[in-house]
Amino acid sequence: MALFFDGEWFDSRLASVHLSRADLARALGLDDEAIAEVWKDQRELSARDVGLMAALLNAPAEDVARHAGISTPVPRGDSLPDIAKRLERVERMLEDIKSLLMRRHG
């Protein structure tokens, strides 16, 4: 279950983008009863729900998750410097392979 669902924040965000709870329910594939359960902290949102809500509400997914009283895992990825280093290694390896091929067939 969500720890705390901030219904006022969600209602405010919905109003700011001219949507209703019913509109949100349809976008999430929920009926009126299910969306009411979300507002009453009786239905937890999935990561997919958070992503859709973020797009509809024009808000960061982290804000949606926080106001829904849940935490979504932040994907762990390589940082840009790590990616750049890996790319440099791959480019060096390709040059080495090219060099070897040129020597054998050159």
Backbone as ProteinMPNN parsed JSONL, in Angstrom:
{"seq_chain_A": "MALFFDGEWFDSRLASVHLSRADLARALGLDDEAIAEVWKDQRELSARDVGLMAALLNAPAEDVARHAGISTPVPRGDSLPDIAKRLERVERMLEDIKSLLMRRHG", "coords_chain_A": {"N_chain_A": [[0.831, -1.186, 0.0], [0.343, 2.273, -0.552], [2.098, 4.775, 1.279], [1.209, 7.335, 1.794], [-1.103, 9.122, 0.079], [-1.315, 11.98, -1.748], [-3.939, 13.473, -2.393], [-4.878, 16.086, -2.838], [-2.749, 17.347, -4.139], [-2.667, 15.863, -6.517], [-5.257, 16.394, -7.526], [-5.012, 19.128, -7.95], [-2.947, 19.173, -9.882], [-4.238, 17.783, -11.944], [-6.31, 19.598, -12.517], [-4.762, 21.709, -13.45], [-3.979, 20.833, -15.931], [-6.307, 20.544, -17.175], [-7.797, 18.148, -16.838], [-9.782, 15.416, -15.609], [-10.427, 13.219, -12.79], [-11.675, 11.023, -13.88], [-10.748, 11.117, -16.506], [-8.064, 10.557, -16.052], [-8.331, 8.001, -14.972], [-9.295, 6.573, -17.215], [-7.049, 6.8, -18.9], [-5.254, 5.267, -17.486], [-6.432, 2.866, -17.653], [-8.304, 2.152, -15.778], [-11.329, 1.761, -13.824], [-13.97, 3.882, -12.446], [-14.255, 3.159, -9.764], [-11.81, 1.954, -9.162], [-10.01, 4.089, -9.503], [-10.873, 5.711, -7.477], [-10.09, 4.162, -5.328], [-7.342, 4.475, -5.513], [-7.084, 7.158, -4.749], [-7.858, 6.892, -2.118], [-5.826, 5.551, -0.943], [-5.971, 2.8, -1.19], [-5.231, 1.351, -3.279], [-2.342, 0.582, -4.895], [-0.022, 2.234, -7.025], [1.51, 1.239, -10.089], [4.824, 1.164, -11.569], [4.494, 1.696, -14.254], [2.026, 3.042, -14.181], [2.788, 5.331, -12.765], [4.563, 6.487, -14.604], [2.828, 7.041, -16.779], [1.044, 8.798, -15.519], [2.797, 10.87, -14.877], [3.432, 11.82, -17.423], [0.891, 12.669, -18.31], [0.26, 14.594, -16.383], [2.213, 16.373, -16.71], [4.53, 16.367, -15.112], [7.46, 15.54, -13.193], [8.315, 12.078, -12.895], [9.338, 11.312, -10.444], [8.199, 13.194, -8.71], [5.491, 12.533, -8.951], [5.525, 9.919, -7.915], [6.414, 10.456, -5.309], [4.302, 12.064, -4.293], [2.334, 10.233, -4.471], [2.952, 8.634, -2.467], [4.674, 6.565, -2.719], [7.719, 4.899, -3.607], [9.589, 4.774, -6.455], [11.843, 2.61, -8.079], [14.948, 3.953, -9.026], [16.364, 3.759, -12.115], [19.445, 2.17, -12.418], [22.091, 3.219, -14.133], [24.847, 3.506, -16.393], [27.053, 6.196, -15.854], [27.582, 9.221, -17.724], [30.397, 9.836, -17.974], [31.434, 7.228, -17.543], [30.352, 5.851, -19.711], [31.579, 7.211, -21.797], [34.251, 6.465, -21.363], [34.068, 3.706, -21.83], [33.326, 3.726, -24.511], [35.61, 4.845, -25.674], [37.434, 2.729, -25.173], [36.289, 0.712, -26.763], [36.541, 1.88, -29.292], [39.342, 1.962, -29.481], [39.861, -0.777, -29.479], [38.63, -1.509, -31.893], [40.252, -0.152, -33.704], [42.637, -1.534, -33.258], [41.914, -4.089, -34.17], [41.377, -3.514, -36.833], [43.904, -2.759, -37.647], [45.318, -5.204, -37.329], [43.979, -6.758, -39.248], [44.619, -5.382, -41.575], [47.38, -5.801, -41.696], [47.5, -8.546, -42.091], [46.168, -8.88, -44.485], [47.165, -7.031, -46.147]], "CA_chain_A": [[0.0, 0.0, 0.0], [1.036, 3.549, -0.516], [2.197, 5.292, 2.634], [0.408, 8.546, 1.874], [-1.464, 9.618, -1.247], [-1.641, 13.404, -1.651], [-5.031, 13.719, -3.33], [-4.968, 17.513, -3.172], [-1.725, 17.642, -5.144], [-3.101, 15.274, -7.783], [-6.406, 17.159, -8.025], [-4.482, 20.402, -8.437], [-2.238, 18.904, -11.145], [-5.252, 17.458, -12.952], [-6.977, 20.852, -12.896], [-3.829, 22.552, -14.212], [-3.888, 20.332, -17.312], [-7.704, 20.436, -17.627], [-8.226, 16.756, -16.848], [-10.531, 14.978, -14.432], [-10.037, 11.891, -12.299], [-12.198, 10.057, -14.852], [-9.8, 11.116, -17.625], [-6.884, 9.84, -15.585], [-8.703, 6.587, -14.857], [-9.314, 6.001, -18.574], [-5.669, 6.71, -19.396], [-4.59, 4.184, -16.765], [-7.176, 1.629, -17.86], [-9.018, 1.859, -14.542], [-12.695, 2.257, -13.747], [-14.143, 4.915, -11.418], [-14.035, 2.57, -8.438], [-10.363, 1.73, -8.988], [-9.311, 5.377, -9.31], [-11.246, 6.152, -6.123], [-9.231, 3.409, -4.418], [-6.025, 5.117, -5.56], [-7.182, 8.381, -3.942], [-8.048, 6.505, -0.713], [-4.679, 4.724, -0.537], [-6.346, 1.392, -1.141], [-4.703, 0.734, -4.5], [-1.01, 1.107, -5.169], [0.285, 2.486, -8.434], [2.682, 0.559, -10.646], [5.791, 2.056, -12.218], [3.845, 2.108, -15.508], [1.032, 4.055, -13.816], [3.511, 6.553, -12.404], [5.062, 7.067, -15.853], [1.696, 7.614, -17.519], [0.555, 9.962, -14.777], [3.786, 11.936, -15.029], [3.267, 12.393, -18.761], [-0.398, 13.371, -18.358], [0.251, 15.731, -15.462], [3.361, 17.219, -17.034], [5.3, 16.428, -13.864], [8.477, 14.485, -13.116], [7.852, 10.821, -12.313], [9.729, 11.305, -9.03], [7.185, 13.962, -7.975], [4.266, 11.733, -8.931], [5.739, 8.824, -6.968], [6.478, 11.005, -3.953], [2.96, 12.497, -3.883], [1.505, 9.025, -4.373], [3.371, 7.943, -1.257], [5.453, 5.378, -3.065], [9.01, 5.206, -4.201], [9.881, 3.931, -7.608], [13.289, 2.449, -8.205], [15.621, 4.764, -10.038], [17.208, 2.849, -12.876], [20.884, 2.375, -12.295], [22.737, 3.14, -15.429], [26.198, 4.033, -16.41], [27.127, 7.645, -15.957], [28.158, 9.649, -19.001], [31.844, 9.599, -18.032], [31.671, 5.795, -17.695], [30.01, 5.495, -21.088], [32.629, 7.773, -22.648], [35.439, 5.614, -21.216], [33.8, 2.443, -22.52], [33.349, 4.008, -25.942], [37.022, 4.991, -26.048], [38.013, 1.387, -25.205], [35.749, 0.017, -27.936], [37.165, 2.48, -30.474], [40.737, 1.482, -29.534], [39.829, -2.187, -29.88], [38.319, -1.552, -33.326], [41.461, 0.259, -34.416], [43.581, -2.65, -33.159], [41.424, -5.15, -35.07], [41.58, -3.017, -38.195], [45.347, -2.831, -37.869], [45.666, -6.603, -37.517], [43.441, -7.205, -40.531], [45.393, -4.738, -42.64], [48.677, -6.46, -41.753], [47.317, -9.908, -42.635], [45.653, -8.864, -45.859], [47.697, -5.847, -46.796]], "C_chain_A": [[0.876, 1.25, 0.0], [1.058, 4.053, 0.921], [1.315, 6.521, 2.818], [0.147, 9.038, 0.455], [-1.967, 11.046, -1.092], [-2.684, 13.766, -2.706], [-5.163, 15.165, -3.752], [-3.96, 17.88, -4.258], [-2.166, 17.11, -6.508], [-4.298, 16.015, -8.367], [-5.956, 18.487, -8.613], [-3.774, 20.219, -9.778], [-3.223, 18.586, -12.259], [-5.932, 18.731, -13.438], [-6.072, 21.71, -13.77], [-3.685, 22.102, -15.668], [-5.282, 20.025, -17.884], [-8.161, 18.986, -17.812], [-8.985, 16.454, -15.555], [-9.969, 13.646, -13.948], [-10.505, 10.823, -13.283], [-11.277, 9.969, -16.067], [-8.546, 10.32, -17.26], [-7.166, 8.342, -15.497], [-8.691, 5.921, -16.229], [-7.907, 5.809, -19.116], [-4.922, 5.547, -18.744], [-5.276, 2.84, -16.966], [-7.925, 1.183, -16.614], [-10.457, 2.343, -14.638], [-12.787, 3.277, -12.61], [-13.856, 4.387, -10.017], [-12.539, 2.399, -8.166], [-9.628, 3.044, -8.766], [-9.653, 5.958, -7.941], [-10.396, 5.429, -5.08], [-7.824, 3.993, -4.376], [-6.041, 6.327, -4.632], [-7.323, 8.064, -2.452], [-6.902, 5.641, -0.191], [-5.026, 3.254, -0.41], [-5.881, 0.645, -2.38], [-3.368, 1.393, -4.81], [-0.801, 1.264, -6.669], [1.517, 1.694, -8.854], [3.637, 1.599, -11.229], [5.213, 2.561, -13.537], [2.827, 3.209, -15.242], [1.704, 5.394, -13.518], [4.017, 7.245, -13.669], [3.959, 7.721, -16.667], [1.171, 8.87, -16.837], [1.509, 11.141, -14.926], [3.62, 12.622, -16.388], [1.969, 13.215, -18.837], [-0.393, 14.648, -17.528], [1.39, 16.708, -15.722], [4.208, 17.463, -15.775], [6.355, 15.327, -13.881], [7.915, 13.24, -12.427], [8.197, 10.748, -10.825], [8.717, 12.064, -8.183], [5.893, 13.17, -7.856], [4.399, 10.618, -7.898], [5.737, 9.337, -5.533], [5.092, 11.4, -3.448], [1.981, 11.325, -3.819], [1.881, 8.221, -3.133], [4.138, 6.666, -1.525], [6.814, 5.825, -3.556], [9.213, 4.243, -5.347], [11.388, 3.789, -7.718], [13.841, 3.329, -9.318], [16.534, 3.828, -10.795], [18.672, 3.197, -12.688], [21.489, 2.192, -13.665], [24.145, 3.66, -15.323], [26.126, 5.547, -16.498], [27.762, 8.001, -17.302], [29.678, 9.485, -19.047], [32.186, 8.119, -18.205], [31.411, 5.346, -19.122], [31.094, 5.998, -22.031], [33.901, 6.92, -22.576], [35.251, 4.291, -21.959], [33.863, 2.641, -24.03], [34.78, 4.156, -26.441], [37.699, 3.63, -26.144], [37.555, 0.629, -26.445], [36.396, 0.557, -29.211], [38.619, 2.04, -30.61], [40.779, 0.035, -29.997], [39.548, -2.312, -31.379], [39.529, -1.155, -34.162], [42.498, -0.861, -34.396], [43.185, -3.773, -34.121], [41.663, -4.751, -36.521], [43.055, -3.114, -38.572], [45.793, -4.265, -38.136], [45.187, -7.106, -38.871], [44.231, -6.624, -41.702], [46.765, -5.413, -42.786], [48.562, -7.834, -42.405], [46.943, -9.88, -44.106], [46.244, -7.714, -46.674], [48.874, -6.083, -47.613]], "O_chain_A": [[2.002, 1.249, 0.498], [0.136, 3.785, 1.69], [0.74, 6.719, 3.888], [1.085, 9.335, -0.284], [-2.94, 11.289, -0.378], [-2.357, 14.294, -3.769], [-5.521, 15.45, -4.895], [-4.276, 18.63, -5.182], [-2.058, 17.801, -7.521], [-4.351, 16.243, -9.575], [-6.46, 18.919, -9.65], [-3.971, 21.009, -10.702], [-3.069, 19.059, -13.385], [-6.111, 18.92, -14.641], [-6.534, 22.358, -14.71], [-3.313, 22.895, -16.533], [-5.426, 19.357, -18.907], [-8.815, 18.643, -18.796], [-8.839, 17.15, -14.55], [-9.14, 13.028, -14.615], [-9.811, 9.829, -13.497], [-11.048, 8.883, -16.599], [-8.041, 9.523, -18.051], [-6.342, 7.52, -15.898], [-8.142, 4.831, -16.389], [-7.604, 4.78, -19.721], [-4.066, 4.92, -19.368], [-4.783, 1.806, -16.517], [-8.156, -0.009, -16.411], [-10.77, 3.228, -15.435], [-11.811, 3.512, -11.898], [-13.28, 5.09, -9.187], [-12.069, 2.672, -7.061], [-8.721, 3.115, -7.936], [-8.823, 6.619, -7.318], [-10.025, 6.017, -4.064], [-7.185, 4.005, -3.323], [-5.13, 6.509, -3.825], [-6.948, 8.88, -1.611], [-7.004, 5.063, 0.892], [-4.43, 2.542, 0.398], [-6.112, -0.557, -2.511], [-3.283, 2.611, -4.965], [-1.348, 0.506, -7.47], [2.447, 1.505, -8.07], [3.286, 2.772, -11.361], [5.416, 3.719, -13.901], [2.764, 4.193, -15.979], [1.246, 6.448, -13.961], [3.908, 8.465, -13.789], [4.132, 8.825, -17.184], [0.889, 9.875, -17.49], [1.072, 12.281, -15.082], [3.663, 13.848, -16.485], [1.964, 14.325, -19.369], [-0.974, 15.659, -17.924], [1.517, 17.732, -15.05], [4.547, 18.597, -15.433], [6.159, 14.291, -14.518], [7.131, 13.347, -11.483], [7.436, 10.187, -10.037], [8.403, 11.646, -7.068], [5.272, 13.137, -6.794], [3.491, 10.398, -7.097], [5.134, 8.729, -4.648], [4.742, 11.107, -2.305], [0.929, 11.42, -3.188], [1.212, 7.246, -2.79], [4.239, 5.794, -0.662], [7.022, 6.994, -3.878], [9.023, 3.035, -5.204], [12.125, 4.745, -7.476], [13.267, 3.428, -10.402], [17.386, 3.171, -10.198], [19.078, 4.355, -12.786], [21.397, 1.123, -14.267], [24.568, 4.184, -14.292], [25.237, 6.102, -17.145], [28.403, 7.162, -17.933], [30.206, 9.034, -20.063], [33.121, 7.784, -18.932], [32.169, 4.55, -19.676], [31.487, 5.293, -22.96], [34.55, 6.678, -23.593], [36.164, 3.815, -22.633], [34.403, 1.796, -24.743], [35.124, 3.65, -27.509], [38.456, 3.385, -27.083], [38.362, -0.026, -27.104], [36.757, -0.211, -30.102], [39.086, 1.773, -31.717], [41.625, -0.34, -30.808], [40.163, -3.134, -32.057], [39.796, -1.753, -35.204], [43.164, -1.11, -35.402], [44.039, -4.338, -34.805], [42.101, -5.565, -37.333], [43.397, -3.505, -39.688], [46.561, -4.513, -39.066], [45.922, -7.809, -39.566], [44.476, -7.307, -42.697], [47.25, -5.575, -43.905], [49.43, -8.234, -43.181], [47.351, -10.747, -44.879], [45.818, -7.481, -47.806], [49.408, -5.148, -48.209]]}, "name": "protein", "num_of_chains": 1, "seq": "MALFFDGEWFDSRLASVHLSRADLARALGLDDEAIAEVWKDQRELSARDVGLMAALLNAPAEDVARHAGISTPVPRGDSLPDIAKRLERVERMLEDIKSLLMRRHG"}
